[in-house]
Amino acid sequence: MPTTRNVPAPPQGLAWAQDWVSPDGKTRIPGIATRLGITYNTYRKWRMRGEGPPAIKVGNKRVAASIRAIEKWLADQEQAVIDEAERAAGIARHDMRPAELRSAA
């Protein structure tokens, strides 16, 4: 995954789109894409389509997002999957045919 070098560390509570690595290589701050578990290029595509957590531009080039916003977006995605599974299970239960009685022969 690409890393951001030769730029300052992201401000407290924010993450750059790419991972940030300190010049000495000892400190690494995961970027938005890493926190989402996707590649940087996938995140760029999502951002162009207006998907993913809300992000802001810092200066002319840097894209950043609040770590809280990233975590909230992930939690909302998880909840949407749970809600859909519960809805689908309710439909499946409703559409099921009742068991038929067996005759003792």
HELIX and SHEET records of a PDB file:
HELIX    1   1 ILE A   32  LEU A   36  1                                   5    
HELIX    2   2 TYR A   40  MET A   48  1                                   9    
HELIX    3   3 ILE A   67  ASP A   95  1                                  29    
SHEET    1   A 3 THR A   3  THR A   4  0                                        
SHEET    2   A 3 ASP A  19  VAL A  21  1                                        
SHEET    3   A 3 ARG A  28  ILE A  29 -1                                        
SHEET    1   B 3 LEU A  14  TRP A  16  0                                        
SHEET    2   B 3 ARG A  62  SER A  66 -1                                        
SHEET    3   B 3 ILE A  56  VAL A  58 -1                                        
END                                                                             
